[in-house]
Amino acid sequence: MRGRKHLISFLLLLLSSFMAHAQQPTPPKTQLKVGDAAPEFTLRDTEGKEVKLSDFKGKKNVVLAFYVLAFTGG
């Protein structure tokens, strides 16, 4: 009986670790390498205005921060 409980516990642990691994998103396919220039893109700022990466050309640093579900009530 005790061996059966250990086996069930092990199988549950194995199943949960498999499920956690299966949920990992696959990285996007890209030709970019570390140090390459970022491709041009356009996003909306917090006020709805479109902003392009090239708008910051010549600036020292650009930081892009995503806050998942921020201000969405979710």
Steps between C-alpha positions, in 0.01 A plus 500: 500500500777741593687426177187572301467845664862579412442389142187716469683798652790453259268474200313815604828686540619377162172601336500848655862565395417385147199733487708794627762435233236464228360845582831677425452723194727441206728795425429686175710410201736786414828565328595762760805444713619673814642838402294534179299816444133462591258492207263794451168468683209721602306485827242718674600690811284535811312789337426307178757685286700284257872498577764347271837371606658733244353798693777435752786472250807673638382478861731321741266222623151372430319289761186313409305376803193278485269479798276204431142567613594840643201731514273234349316384809623149424 
